[in-house]
Amino acid sequence: MTATTPRPTQLQDGVVIGEGVVLDSRPASVASRLLAAIVDLVALLVLAILALLVLENLSLRLDEYTSRILLIVVLVTVTVVLPTTVETLTRGRSLGKLVAGVRIVRDDGGPIVFRQAFVRALTGVVELWLTFGSVAVICSISHPRGKRIGDVLAGSYASRVRTAAPVRNPAVMPPQLAGWAAHADVARLPDGLALAIRQFLGRAGLLHPGSRAELGTRLAGDLRPYVSPPPPAGTHPEAFLSAVLAERGRRETVVELERVRREQAESVLLRRLPHGVPDPDV
């Protein structure tokens, strides 16, 4: 039997990828993108001016043809090579995007690679430099995800990364499964599976009923090998997922409280003076 990879499900504020993980990847506003672009353009202009000043101060006697070649090299480096290199190495975060709290990501929410960075930089020569950013601003305003032409061609968009952390409610233990969960043996879950289950439960109400049932059933099937004995027959997949997460949270809390209690007891012993040495008077 071959497994098919489901297509990402679009949500109002994120993307559900094939593993059932909801990516909180919200498009950046036009204002944030404009701020990032202005900071980047100013930084690149400063670098271009510095490069030209350095070439001028070298006191080299260059003919007109060689001077034009050097000028073209500087312009290509500043407008294409540097933006491509920076976005590739930083996975979509340039100086301006760091200031504005923006990251360039692929349409599926993953980090961009050289291809996307190069297409964006090459297109930016026209829509950013030659038109003073007017084409990029108009395209970003009209596009539902704030894309400029370079993003449309590269399959990327600007995502907000400095937003308020969403409040994640702890998983609730279904009353009918409390007794079973307390005695069940729950092995350590893979980080990806635990995150997928947690985010699925937090966003289940936003999913299409068909997608919700499919993802819930698939995640419950992925979870069953890590739980023994299995849940009672007829248990709803979401109830099973919620019970396991709630029980894991309870056990982790107990372990953490015991660790803190033990460390406090050990710290008291370390602060005490050796046996037979009276404590100094305060």
Salt bridges, closest charged atoms under 4 A:
ASP13 OD2 - ARG26 NH2 3.21
ASP13 OD2 - ARG203 NH1 2.81
ASP24 OD2 - ARG168 NH2 3.21
ASP24 OD1 - ARG203 NH2 2.61
ASP40 OD2 - LYS97 NZ 3.30
GLU64 OE2 - ARG68 NH2 2.58
GLU87 OE2 - LYS97 NZ 3.23
GLU87 OE2 - ARG120 NH2 3.00
ASP107 OD1 - LYS147 NZ 2.73
ASP108 OD1 - ARG106 NE 3.12
GLU127 OE2 - ARG148 NH1 2.32
ASP151 OD2 - ARG33 NH2 2.79
ASP151 OD1 - ARG120 NH1 2.53
ASP191 OD1 - ARG188 NH2 3.49
GLU238 OE2 - ARG212 NE 2.67
GLU247 OE2 - ARG250 NH2 2.59
GLU247 OE2 - ARG251 NE 2.70
GLU252 OE2 - ARG248 NH2 3.46
GLU256 OE2 - ARG259 NH2 2.31
GLU258 OE2 - ARG261 NH2 2.56
GLU263 OE2 - ARG259 NH1 2.58
